[in-house]
Amino acid sequence: MAGFWSMVGLVFKSLITGADTVDDTGGAPRDILATDDVLCRYAIARFTPADTNAHIGASSVDDISDIVTAAVSSVPESEGIRIDQFFTPNPDAADPFQAIREAQLSVLNMAHRKDADTVFWGRQDTSTGYLNLYLVSDALTSSLYDLMLPQTYIFRQPTHSDVAEALRVLLNAQLVLTSRGGEQRALQIARLAAIMEDLQDRVLGGEVFSHAGAGAALAYGFGAFVLSETGDRSYCASALRVMEPYIRQMVADIAEKPVAATGKTAAPTGLKGEALAENDPAAPTSQLSELLDRVTDFSKVDPRTTAALALYGSLVNWSLIANLKARSGELSIAIWRMLERRIELSMGSPVDRALSICKLGEAMVLTGKDKENAQIVDKGAGHYRRALGMINARVHGPLYALIAYGLADAIVSSATIRDVTIPDTQVVPVFQAALKVCTRRDHPYIWGRIMFALATVYLTNGNLHKDIEMLTHARMSYSQAYEAFNEAGAKGAARAASGGFTRSENFLSQLGHRKTLMDATGGLGKDTANAS
């Protein structure tokens, strides 16, 4: 009798949970995770149109969907479904950027009906056999990644093993973006880093994934970008290295052809006219800078090139933040300046313009700090101010917080270079405003960076003015930054925040001891008291 009621319970459970969603991923059977264990539920759409001549009810073969399914089905804490529908951007749309954006959002809305938050979709070129794959998710529709939304991963040989690795990188990166809590996020970061570490060994050995195609290099770059946003920037240099040939080719396709010199050939120069360095890493950077200088018709910069350059430029910025010396700040400035002009030309959304201007300001501030040039830093601060006026803090909180943080950091950096007191009355309200619009739960690393910068201002000026109240604020802020970094899985940043907390404690202890001594000696000081 007990077995009968157990069977009835299973029947009712299957009816309740399987109403709208069907796990049609195919492949080898695997254990179905409990609902609480699934962090990312992804959908895989058709990559070839359905056969209209097929019998009603019959499913036409889609080999690419099977390949994608086999590649990502082994990723832990994820679960996939199939959407038997073929999607394509509207070819008749006047603006290609708007067309791909509408297509991405339409695909994601369809996935939401199936309780999925991530979608692999695209098409296979029947003439070349190349696979054009898109990835869209709830996380990627954030204003922080708006420029990367049209990212197109083109694979030359869909059945190549590197394509499967690239797809696993993309899905593991999504798991990092969607995870919450320190332990959960740290686990997903470790899984993504393990895949990236194996690929990095090959990249450092000269591999550029030529058999798989540009999609594999872009996927590796996206994985490095996601890890950089958690504080791990050890893959930035290798990501720039593997992406460089493909980025250079994209820019070369839209750049004006150089005019052949009739006289003596002049010595090659970089973006600002400086002589090229003789070491190998600088040579490809200068070539890319020269190509960017020759882009005059911005209408040729299509959504695919824009997304790839945005990813590449973001990695250059992160490498500058980490002081890796992988690429020059001038290169990053050239990339973001060109993207800003392209978006302005296409009448892009205010979010796209604000994001590109924010990154341009960030590149200028980082370059100014590296050269110890306060004027460049001040120009970067001007770009941040421009970007702040383009967006609404309530609608685009994380982006607004990032821009406000950049503005305050630029003011602090300018004061530091000029060797003057940090104007805390100006920067503290800006940092505090950024913290109010950025939620710690959804963006712990950004929130932690802002709080850490605020704590540093409190610590610097508190120690300078011997202000116990400011040092107390610094200690509390470092403690909160430490907790946020732990939630983000950023262990290195958490250690830095712990070090700041210890310094605050030491300064407070010294001031407390000094105050006690002053009270005991009637304000005469230790030396005066001993002399008397």
Backbone torsions as a table, in degrees:
resi	resn	phi	psi	omega
1	MET	NA	-40.7	178.8
2	ALA	-61.7	-38.0	178.7
3	GLY	-64.5	-36.3	179.1
4	PHE	-62.5	-48.9	-178.4
5	TRP	-68.0	-30.8	175.5
6	SER	-63.7	-41.5	178.3
7	MET	-64.6	-41.1	178.1
8	VAL	-61.1	-41.3	178.7
9	GLY	-62.4	-40.6	179.1
10	LEU	-65.2	-37.6	178.8
11	VAL	-63.2	-46.9	179.5
12	PHE	-63.9	-38.1	179.4
13	LYS	-63.9	-40.9	180.0
14	SER	-67.3	-34.7	178.9
15	LEU	-68.5	-36.4	-176.9
16	ILE	-75.1	-46.6	-173.2
17	THR	-84.5	-15.9	-175.2
18	GLY	-110.8	27.3	-176.2
19	ALA	-68.7	-48.5	-173.8
20	ASP	-110.2	-22.9	-170.6
21	THR	-113.6	131.7	179.2
22	VAL	-122.8	128.5	176.8
23	ASP	-82.4	97.2	-176.2
24	ASP	-115.3	35.6	-176.6
25	THR	-74.2	-18.9	178.6
26	GLY	68.1	-160.9	178.9
27	GLY	77.6	-166.9	-178.9
28	ALA	-69.0	144.3	178.3
29	PRO	-65.8	143.5	177.9
30	ARG	-141.3	163.7	-178.4
31	ASP	-64.6	132.8	177.5
32	ILE	-83.4	124.7	-177.8
33	LEU	-74.0	151.3	172.7
34	ALA	-66.3	156.0	-175.4
35	THR	-58.3	-39.1	-177.9
36	ASP	-68.3	-21.7	-177.2
37	ASP	-88.9	-13.4	-178.3
38	VAL	-86.9	112.5	179.0
39	LEU	-90.5	-29.1	-177.6
40	CYS	-135.8	119.4	175.9
41	ARG	-107.1	109.4	-174.2
42	TYR	-105.7	156.5	177.0
43	ALA	-121.8	148.6	178.5
44	ILE	-122.9	114.5	-179.6
45	ALA	-87.3	173.9	177.5
46	ARG	-71.3	145.3	177.1
47	PHE	-107.9	-4.0	173.9
48	THR	-135.2	143.2	179.8
49	PRO	-61.3	148.7	177.9
50	ALA	-67.5	147.5	-179.9
51	ASP	-73.3	114.0	-177.7
52	THR	-72.1	-16.5	179.8
53	ASN	-89.1	-4.0	-179.4
54	ALA	-70.3	155.9	178.8
55	HIS	-65.8	150.3	179.5
56	ILE	-61.3	130.2	-179.7
57	GLY	92.3	-15.4	179.4
58	ALA	-85.8	141.1	-179.5
59	SER	-97.9	126.7	178.5
60	SER	-78.7	155.2	-174.9
61	VAL	-75.2	138.1	174.8
62	ASP	-135.0	92.6	-174.5
63	ASP	-64.6	-36.2	-177.2
64	ILE	-64.6	-41.3	177.1
65	SER	-60.1	-38.5	177.5
66	ASP	-65.1	-38.1	179.1
67	ILE	-65.6	-45.1	179.3
68	VAL	-63.4	-42.7	179.6
69	THR	-60.9	-46.1	-179.7
70	ALA	-63.7	-32.5	-177.4
71	ALA	-72.6	-40.1	-172.2
72	VAL	-101.7	-5.1	-176.3
73	SER	-66.7	-20.1	-178.3
74	SER	-88.5	-3.4	-179.0
75	VAL	-71.8	122.9	-177.2
76	PRO	-65.6	155.5	175.6
77	GLU	57.7	31.8	174.3
78	SER	-136.1	156.5	-179.2
79	GLU	-144.6	136.8	-174.3
80	GLY	-117.9	153.5	173.5
81	ILE	-132.2	165.7	177.9
82	ARG	-111.7	138.3	173.3
83	ILE	-111.4	113.5	-176.1
84	ASP	-82.7	64.1	-179.0
85	GLN	-149.9	141.0	-179.2
86	PHE	-102.6	129.1	-178.8
87	PHE	-115.2	148.8	176.1
88	THR	-154.8	143.6	176.9
89	PRO	-62.6	152.9	-179.7
90	ASN	-68.5	113.0	-177.7
91	PRO	-71.4	-16.2	-177.4
92	ASP	-95.3	2.5	-178.8
93	ALA	-67.2	142.5	-178.9
94	ALA	-69.8	-35.9	-178.4
95	ASP	-111.8	114.5	-178.9
96	PRO	-64.4	-29.3	178.0
97	PHE	-64.6	-45.2	179.3
98	GLN	-67.0	-33.5	-179.6
99	ALA	-64.9	-46.2	-178.6
100	ILE	-70.9	-33.3	178.3
101	ARG	-66.1	-44.7	178.7
102	GLU	-63.7	-38.1	178.6
103	ALA	-65.0	-43.5	179.6
104	GLN	-60.8	-46.9	-178.6
105	LEU	-67.7	-35.0	177.6
106	SER	-65.1	-42.2	178.1
107	VAL	-64.0	-42.1	-179.1
108	LEU	-66.0	-38.4	177.1
109	ASN	-62.9	-39.4	176.3
110	MET	-62.9	-39.3	178.8
111	ALA	-66.3	-35.4	179.1
112	HIS	-61.0	-32.0	177.6
113	ARG	-66.9	-21.2	178.0
114	LYS	-102.4	15.0	179.8
115	ASP	62.0	32.7	176.6
116	ALA	-111.4	149.4	-178.9
117	ASP	-117.5	0.7	-179.8
118	THR	-141.7	141.2	-177.6
119	VAL	-135.6	133.0	165.9
120	PHE	-99.7	124.6	179.3
121	TRP	-150.7	174.4	-179.2
122	GLY	150.1	-152.6	-178.6
123	ARG	-153.9	155.1	174.5
124	GLN	-104.9	129.0	178.0
125	ASP	-73.0	115.2	-175.8
126	THR	-68.6	-25.0	-178.1
127	SER	-78.9	-38.1	-177.5
128	THR	-105.3	-20.3	-175.3
129	GLY	82.7	-0.1	180.0
130	TYR	-70.1	148.7	178.3
131	LEU	-107.4	121.3	173.3
132	ASN	-100.4	107.0	-174.5
133	LEU	-111.6	136.7	174.5
134	TYR	-114.1	153.4	175.7
135	LEU	-132.4	128.4	177.2
136	VAL	-136.3	145.0	-179.5
137	SER	-153.7	168.9	176.4
138	ASP	-59.2	-39.3	-178.5
139	ALA	-66.3	-39.3	-175.9
140	LEU	-75.4	-12.1	176.6
141	THR	-85.2	1.5	175.1
142	SER	-65.3	150.9	178.8
143	SER	-62.4	-19.2	179.4
144	LEU	-67.9	-25.0	-176.0
145	TYR	-119.9	21.9	-172.9
146	ASP	-60.9	-37.1	-178.9
147	LEU	-70.8	-22.0	-179.2
148	MET	-92.3	-1.1	-177.5
149	LEU	-59.9	-35.3	178.6
150	PRO	-81.0	11.0	-175.0
151	GLN	-53.9	127.9	-178.3
152	THR	-117.5	121.0	179.3
153	TYR	-98.7	106.6	-177.1
154	ILE	-99.9	121.7	-179.0
155	PHE	-113.0	129.5	-178.7
156	ARG	-74.4	-42.4	-178.9
157	GLN	-124.8	93.5	-175.4
158	PRO	-57.0	-24.4	-177.7
159	THR	-89.0	-0.9	-178.4
160	HIS	-69.4	147.6	-177.4
161	SER	-64.0	-30.1	179.1
162	ASP	-67.6	-26.9	175.9
163	VAL	-66.1	-42.6	177.6
164	ALA	-62.2	-41.0	177.4
165	GLU	-62.9	-41.4	179.7
166	ALA	-63.0	-41.2	178.9
167	LEU	-65.1	-37.6	177.2
168	ARG	-67.3	-36.3	175.7
169	VAL	-61.0	-44.9	-179.1
170	LEU	-62.1	-44.3	-178.4
171	LEU	-71.3	-39.6	176.6
172	ASN	-64.4	-34.8	175.6
173	ALA	-63.9	-38.6	176.0
174	GLN	-62.9	-37.3	178.4
175	LEU	-64.3	-37.0	176.6
176	VAL	-64.6	-42.5	-178.0
177	LEU	-67.2	-32.8	-175.8
178	THR	-93.3	-12.6	-176.8
179	SER	-72.0	152.1	179.9
180	ARG	-132.1	144.5	179.4
181	GLY	90.4	148.9	-175.0
182	GLY	-61.3	-48.4	-176.7
183	GLU	-66.8	-44.8	-178.7
184	GLN	-64.6	-44.5	-179.2
185	ARG	-67.6	-40.1	179.2
186	ALA	-61.6	-37.4	178.4
187	LEU	-65.0	-44.2	-179.8
188	GLN	-68.1	-37.1	176.8
189	ILE	-62.3	-43.1	-179.8
190	ALA	-63.8	-38.7	179.3
191	ARG	-66.8	-43.4	178.1
192	LEU	-65.9	-41.9	-179.3
193	ALA	-63.5	-33.4	179.3
194	ALA	-64.4	-42.0	177.2
195	ILE	-67.1	-43.5	-178.8
196	MET	-64.0	-34.9	-178.7
197	GLU	-64.0	-43.1	178.1
198	ASP	-63.4	-42.1	-179.9
199	LEU	-69.5	-35.0	-179.2
200	GLN	-64.3	-36.4	177.5
201	ASP	-59.3	-37.8	178.5
202	ARG	-72.4	-39.0	179.8
203	VAL	-64.0	-44.2	178.9
204	LEU	-65.3	-21.2	175.7
205	GLY	-85.8	2.5	177.3
206	GLY	106.0	1.9	-179.3
207	GLU	-73.4	135.1	175.8
208	VAL	-125.3	13.1	177.5
209	PHE	57.8	44.8	-176.7
210	SER	-66.4	-31.6	-180.0
211	HIS	-71.8	-39.6	179.9
212	ALA	-76.6	-36.2	178.9
213	GLY	109.3	-178.5	-176.1
214	ALA	-62.1	-27.7	-179.0
215	GLY	-59.4	-37.3	179.3
216	ALA	-66.9	-41.0	178.8
217	ALA	-66.0	-40.8	178.8
218	LEU	-67.4	-36.9	177.8
219	ALA	-64.5	-41.8	176.4
220	TYR	-62.7	-41.2	177.5
221	GLY	-63.4	-38.4	178.8
222	PHE	-66.9	-39.1	176.1
223	GLY	-62.0	-41.7	177.8
224	ALA	-65.0	-37.2	179.1
225	PHE	-64.4	-44.8	179.9
226	VAL	-64.0	-42.1	178.3
227	LEU	-66.8	-33.6	177.6
228	SER	-62.5	-33.7	179.7
229	GLU	-75.0	-4.4	173.4
230	THR	-108.2	7.2	178.1
231	GLY	99.1	-7.5	-179.5
232	ASP	-97.9	101.1	-177.3
233	ARG	-107.2	21.6	-176.8
234	SER	-73.5	-11.0	-178.4
235	TYR	-105.8	1.2	-177.6
236	CYS	-62.6	-48.6	-175.4
237	ALA	-62.2	-43.9	-179.8
238	SER	-68.8	-34.5	178.1
239	ALA	-65.6	-42.5	177.3
240	LEU	-62.9	-37.6	-178.5
241	ARG	-66.2	-43.1	-176.4
242	VAL	-77.9	-26.8	179.9
243	MET	-82.4	-23.8	-171.9
244	GLU	-52.9	-48.6	-178.6
245	PRO	-60.4	-38.7	-178.3
246	TYR	-72.9	-40.0	178.1
247	ILE	-64.9	-42.3	180.0
248	ARG	-62.8	-38.0	179.2
249	GLN	-68.0	-40.5	177.4
250	MET	-59.7	-45.2	-178.7
251	VAL	-70.0	-38.2	179.5
252	ALA	-61.8	-32.9	-179.0
253	ASP	-67.7	-24.9	-176.7
254	ILE	-110.0	-5.4	-178.1
255	ALA	-84.4	152.9	175.7
256	GLU	-68.7	142.6	-179.9
257	LYS	-72.0	138.3	-178.6
258	PRO	-67.9	145.8	178.1
259	VAL	-80.9	131.4	-178.2
260	ALA	-66.1	132.0	-178.9
261	ALA	-77.4	134.9	-179.9
262	THR	-94.6	-25.5	-178.8
263	GLY	-103.5	-148.6	-179.1
264	LYS	-70.3	134.9	-178.2
265	THR	-72.8	127.5	179.5
266	ALA	-79.5	157.9	178.4
267	ALA	-66.2	137.2	-178.6
268	PRO	-65.1	145.2	179.2
269	THR	-129.6	164.0	-179.3
270	GLY	-90.7	-159.5	-173.4
271	LEU	-63.2	-39.4	-176.4
272	LYS	-103.8	12.9	177.5
273	GLY	93.0	0.7	-179.6
274	GLU	-76.9	151.9	179.5
275	ALA	-67.3	147.0	-179.3
276	LEU	-71.1	141.1	174.6
277	ALA	-73.4	156.5	-174.6
278	GLU	-88.5	-13.9	-179.0
279	ASN	-75.0	154.4	-173.2
280	ASP	-62.8	-44.0	-176.0
281	PRO	-58.8	-29.5	-176.7
282	ALA	-78.5	-26.1	-175.2
283	ALA	-61.6	-51.5	179.1
284	PRO	-63.8	-32.8	178.0
285	THR	-62.6	-45.1	-179.9
286	SER	-64.2	-38.4	178.0
287	GLN	-62.0	-42.1	178.9
288	LEU	-66.9	-38.6	177.3
289	SER	-62.0	-41.3	178.8
290	GLU	-65.0	-38.8	177.4
291	LEU	-63.4	-41.4	178.7
292	LEU	-63.6	-35.2	177.6
293	ASP	-64.1	-28.7	-175.7
294	ARG	-89.9	2.4	175.3
295	VAL	-82.4	108.9	-179.2
296	THR	-112.9	-27.8	179.2
297	ASP	-100.8	95.0	-174.5
298	PHE	-72.2	-13.2	177.1
299	SER	-67.5	-18.2	178.0
300	LYS	-77.7	-13.4	-179.9
301	VAL	-79.4	97.1	-175.9
302	ASP	-81.8	172.5	-178.6
303	PRO	-57.8	-37.9	-179.8
304	ARG	-62.9	-45.6	179.3
305	THR	-66.1	-39.2	179.0
306	THR	-60.8	-46.8	-179.2
307	ALA	-64.7	-41.2	-179.8
308	ALA	-66.1	-41.9	178.1
309	LEU	-67.0	-35.5	177.3
310	ALA	-63.9	-40.8	177.3
311	LEU	-66.0	-45.3	-179.6
312	TYR	-63.8	-45.4	179.2
313	GLY	-63.2	-37.2	177.3
314	SER	-64.1	-39.6	178.2
315	LEU	-67.3	-36.2	175.8
316	VAL	-62.8	-42.9	177.8
317	ASN	-60.7	-43.9	179.6
318	TRP	-64.7	-37.3	178.2
319	SER	-66.6	-33.0	175.3
320	LEU	-69.0	-38.8	177.0
321	ILE	-62.0	-40.6	-179.9
322	ALA	-81.5	-1.3	179.3
323	ASN	57.3	42.8	-178.1
324	LEU	-82.4	-16.3	-177.4
325	LYS	58.1	30.3	-179.1
326	ALA	-77.2	-37.3	178.2
327	ARG	-143.7	161.2	-176.0
328	SER	-83.2	155.1	175.7
329	GLY	-66.4	-31.2	178.7
330	GLU	-61.8	-35.2	177.9
331	LEU	-64.5	-44.2	179.3
332	SER	-63.8	-41.0	178.5
333	ILE	-61.2	-42.4	-179.9
334	ALA	-63.7	-40.6	-179.8
335	ILE	-63.5	-51.4	-174.7
336	TRP	-71.2	-30.9	176.2
337	ARG	-66.3	-40.7	178.6
338	MET	-66.5	-41.6	179.7
339	LEU	-64.5	-37.9	178.0
340	GLU	-62.2	-43.1	179.3
341	ARG	-65.0	-38.3	179.4
342	ARG	-65.1	-43.3	-178.9
343	ILE	-68.0	-38.5	177.2
344	GLU	-64.4	-38.8	179.7
345	LEU	-65.1	-39.6	-177.2
346	SER	-86.1	8.2	-177.9
347	MET	55.2	46.7	-179.4
348	GLY	-66.4	170.9	-177.7
349	SER	-67.0	154.7	176.4
350	PRO	-57.9	-30.9	179.6
351	VAL	-65.6	-45.1	178.9
352	ASP	-61.1	-43.5	180.0
353	ARG	-66.1	-44.2	-179.6
354	ALA	-62.3	-39.4	-179.5
355	LEU	-66.9	-43.8	179.6
356	SER	-66.3	-39.4	178.0
357	ILE	-67.8	-37.4	176.5
358	CYS	-59.7	-46.0	179.8
359	LYS	-67.7	-33.9	175.7
360	LEU	-64.7	-44.2	176.8
361	GLY	-62.2	-40.2	178.6
362	GLU	-62.4	-43.3	179.3
363	ALA	-63.1	-39.4	-179.5
364	MET	-69.9	-40.3	178.3
365	VAL	-64.2	-44.0	179.6
366	LEU	-64.6	-39.2	177.5
367	THR	-65.9	-43.0	178.1
368	GLY	-62.8	-39.4	177.6
369	LYS	-65.5	-39.9	-179.7
370	ASP	-66.9	-37.5	179.9
371	LYS	-90.1	-3.8	-176.0
372	GLU	55.4	46.1	-179.5
373	ASN	-115.6	105.5	-176.1
374	ALA	-67.6	-28.5	-179.3
375	GLN	-65.8	-40.2	176.9
376	ILE	-64.9	-40.5	178.0
377	VAL	-61.7	-41.8	179.8
378	ASP	-64.7	-36.1	175.7
379	LYS	-64.0	-39.7	175.8
380	GLY	-61.7	-40.1	177.5
381	ALA	-62.6	-36.0	176.9
382	GLY	-63.0	-38.6	176.8
383	HIS	-65.7	-39.6	177.2
384	TYR	-60.7	-41.4	179.3
385	ARG	-63.7	-39.6	177.0
386	ARG	-60.7	-45.0	-177.0
387	ALA	-65.1	-36.9	-179.0
388	LEU	-61.1	-32.7	-177.8
389	GLY	-78.8	-1.8	-175.1
390	MET	-99.1	-16.9	-173.2
391	ILE	-126.6	162.4	179.0
392	ASN	-97.0	128.3	-177.0
393	ALA	-63.8	-33.0	-177.3
394	ARG	-74.4	-36.0	-176.8
395	VAL	-81.9	-39.4	-175.9
396	HIS	-122.8	60.8	-175.4
397	GLY	-56.0	-52.2	-177.6
398	PRO	-60.2	-42.3	179.5
399	LEU	-67.5	-41.3	177.8
400	TYR	-60.4	-42.6	179.2
401	ALA	-63.4	-40.5	-179.8
402	LEU	-65.0	-39.9	179.3
403	ILE	-68.9	-43.9	179.0
404	ALA	-62.6	-40.2	176.3
405	TYR	-60.9	-43.4	179.4
406	GLY	-62.6	-40.0	179.0
407	LEU	-63.2	-48.0	179.9
408	ALA	-64.0	-39.8	178.9
409	ASP	-64.8	-35.4	177.8
410	ALA	-64.9	-40.9	178.6
411	ILE	-63.9	-42.9	178.5
412	VAL	-63.2	-44.4	-178.6
413	SER	-64.3	-40.4	178.7
414	SER	-62.6	-42.7	178.3
415	ALA	-65.3	-38.8	179.4
416	THR	-65.1	-43.4	179.4
417	ILE	-64.5	-39.5	-179.8
418	ARG	-79.0	-5.2	179.1
419	ASP	59.7	46.6	175.4
420	VAL	-121.6	167.3	-179.0
421	THR	-65.9	136.4	178.2
422	ILE	-65.5	125.3	-179.5
423	PRO	-74.8	82.8	-174.6
424	ASP	-63.7	-26.6	178.7
425	THR	-66.6	-21.8	177.4
426	GLN	-90.1	-44.8	-170.3
427	VAL	-85.3	-32.2	-177.9
428	VAL	-60.7	-46.5	177.4
429	PRO	-61.2	-32.9	179.5
430	VAL	-68.6	-45.0	176.5
431	PHE	-60.2	-43.0	-178.9
432	GLN	-65.4	-38.0	177.0
433	ALA	-64.9	-38.2	178.0
434	ALA	-64.2	-39.0	-179.9
435	LEU	-66.9	-30.5	-177.8
436	LYS	-70.9	-34.7	-175.4
437	VAL	-93.6	-8.3	179.4
438	CYS	-108.9	119.2	-177.7
439	THR	-79.8	133.7	-178.3
440	ARG	-67.8	-32.5	-177.5
441	ARG	-67.8	-42.6	-175.5
442	ASP	-84.6	-28.9	-177.0
443	HIS	-135.4	66.6	-174.6
444	PRO	-64.8	-33.4	-177.0
445	TYR	-72.2	-43.3	177.0
446	ILE	-62.2	-44.7	179.8
447	TRP	-61.7	-41.0	179.4
448	GLY	-65.8	-39.4	178.2
449	ARG	-62.5	-42.7	179.8
450	ILE	-64.4	-45.7	-179.1
451	MET	-65.6	-36.6	178.6
452	PHE	-64.6	-43.4	178.4
453	ALA	-63.9	-39.9	177.5
454	LEU	-63.3	-42.3	178.9
455	ALA	-62.6	-37.7	180.0
456	THR	-65.3	-38.3	176.1
457	VAL	-64.2	-45.7	177.4
458	TYR	-59.0	-43.7	-177.1
459	LEU	-66.9	-44.3	-177.7
460	THR	-63.8	-52.0	-178.3
461	ASN	-74.2	-31.6	177.2
462	GLY	-64.7	-40.8	177.9
463	ASN	-70.4	-35.9	-179.4
464	LEU	-66.8	-43.2	-176.5
465	HIS	-96.2	2.8	-177.7
466	LYS	54.4	46.6	-175.4
467	ASP	-100.6	110.2	-177.4
468	ILE	-66.0	-37.2	-178.8
469	GLU	-63.2	-43.8	-179.9
470	MET	-67.3	-38.7	178.1
471	LEU	-66.9	-33.7	176.2
472	THR	-66.0	-41.4	175.5
473	HIS	-62.0	-39.0	179.3
474	ALA	-62.7	-45.1	-179.9
475	ARG	-61.1	-44.7	-179.3
476	MET	-66.4	-40.2	-178.9
477	SER	-67.8	-40.2	176.7
478	TYR	-62.8	-37.4	178.5
479	SER	-63.8	-43.3	178.8
480	GLN	-68.0	-38.2	177.0
481	ALA	-63.5	-38.5	178.9
482	TYR	-61.2	-44.4	179.6
483	GLU	-65.4	-41.1	179.7
484	ALA	-65.2	-41.7	178.9
485	PHE	-64.6	-36.8	176.2
486	ASN	-64.5	-38.9	177.6
487	GLU	-65.8	-30.7	-180.0
488	ALA	-83.9	-7.2	-177.7
489	GLY	76.4	16.5	-179.3
490	ALA	-92.5	88.4	-174.3
491	LYS	-68.6	-41.4	-179.9
492	GLY	-62.2	-44.8	178.1
493	ALA	-65.0	-35.9	177.8
494	ALA	-63.9	-38.9	177.5
495	ARG	-65.1	-38.1	177.4
496	ALA	-64.2	-40.8	177.8
497	ALA	-65.8	-37.1	176.8
498	SER	-63.9	-39.2	176.7
499	GLY	-64.2	-39.5	176.8
500	GLY	-64.8	-38.6	177.0
501	PHE	-61.6	-42.3	179.7
502	THR	-64.4	-41.7	177.8
503	ARG	-63.1	-40.2	177.3
504	SER	-61.2	-43.2	177.9
505	GLU	-60.0	-42.7	-178.7
506	ASN	-65.3	-44.4	179.2
507	PHE	-64.5	-40.2	177.5
508	LEU	-64.1	-39.5	178.5
509	SER	-64.1	-41.6	178.9
510	GLN	-65.1	-42.4	178.4
511	LEU	-66.8	-37.4	177.1
512	GLY	-64.2	-41.7	178.2
513	HIS	-65.0	-40.5	179.7
514	ARG	-64.6	-40.8	179.4
515	LYS	-65.5	-41.3	178.6
516	THR	-61.3	-42.2	-180.0
517	LEU	-66.1	-40.4	178.3
518	MET	-64.1	-39.7	178.6
519	ASP	-66.3	-37.5	-177.5
520	ALA	-71.9	-29.6	-177.0
521	THR	-101.7	6.7	179.0
522	GLY	71.7	25.6	178.3
523	GLY	83.6	7.8	-179.4
524	LEU	-81.4	-25.1	-178.0
525	GLY	94.8	161.7	-174.9
526	LYS	-64.3	-46.1	-176.2
527	ASP	-66.5	-41.4	-179.8
528	THR	-65.5	-39.4	-179.1
529	ALA	-65.2	-39.7	179.8
530	ASN	-67.2	-37.6	-179.6
531	ALA	-66.2	-35.4	179.6
532	SER	-74.6	NA	NA
